[in-house]
Amino acid sequence: MSTITDIIQVNSSAIQRAKFNRQTNTLTLTFKNLAGYDYFNVPLHLFDGLRDSDSKGRFINKHIIGEFKFRKY
């Protein structure tokens, strides 16, 4: 059985960490400036794509930002 939450440390100039809650399909991004965003109803395959991508920032800009409802915290 897989865990409910997956966390990856991100090697990026802007992004510090990405966390995905499998139960709610919420992707949480924490940026180096400590701003945080929750993106809602993100499919698991996009989190897998983020984990596997060479450029996390490019992936997020192309597939996440502007595509899903979010809240900043």
C-alpha positions in Angstrom: 0.0 0.0 0.0 1.4 3.4 -0.9 1.6 6.4 1.4 -1.0 9.1 1.3 1.5 11.9 0.9 4.7 12.0 -1.3 7.3 14.7 -0.8 10.2 15.5 -3.1 13.0 17.9 -2.5 13.4 19.9 -5.7 16.7 21.0 -7.2 15.5 24.3 -8.6 16.4 27.9 -8.3 12.9 28.8 -7.3 11.1 25.8 -5.9 12.1 24.2 -2.6 9.7 21.3 -2.2 6.7 19.6 -3.8 4.2 17.5 -1.8 1.4 15.5 -3.2 -1.6 14.2 -1.2 -2.9 11.1 -2.9 -6.2 11.2 -1.0 -7.2 14.7 -2.0 -5.1 15.1 -5.2 -3.6 18.3 -3.8 -0.1 19.4 -5.0 1.6 21.7 -2.5 4.5 23.7 -3.8 6.9 25.5 -1.5 9.1 28.1 -3.1 12.5 29.2 -1.9 11.0 32.5 -0.8 8.8 30.3 1.5 5.6 31.2 -0.4 3.3 28.1 -0.6 0.6 27.1 -3.0 -1.9 24.3 -2.9 -3.1 23.2 -6.4 -6.4 21.2 -6.3 -7.5 18.1 -8.3 -4.1 17.5 -9.8 -3.9 14.0 -11.4 -1.2 11.7 -9.9 0.5 11.4 -13.4 1.3 15.1 -13.3 3.1 14.7 -9.9 5.0 11.7 -11.3 5.9 13.9 -14.3 7.1 16.6 -12.0 9.2 14.1 -10.1 10.8 12.8 -13.3 11.2 16.0 -15.1 14.7 17.5 -15.7 13.4 21.1 -15.2 10.9 21.3 -12.3 10.2 25.0 -13.0 9.5 24.5 -16.7 7.2 21.5 -15.9 5.2 23.5 -13.3 4.9 26.5 -15.6 3.7 24.3 -18.5 1.4 21.8 -16.7 0.3 23.2 -13.3 0.2 27.0 -13.1 -2.9 28.4 -14.8 -4.3 24.9 -15.2 -5.7 24.2 -11.7 -7.5 26.1 -8.9 -5.1 27.1 -6.2 -4.7 28.9 -2.9 -1.7 30.7 -1.6 -0.7 30.5 2.0 
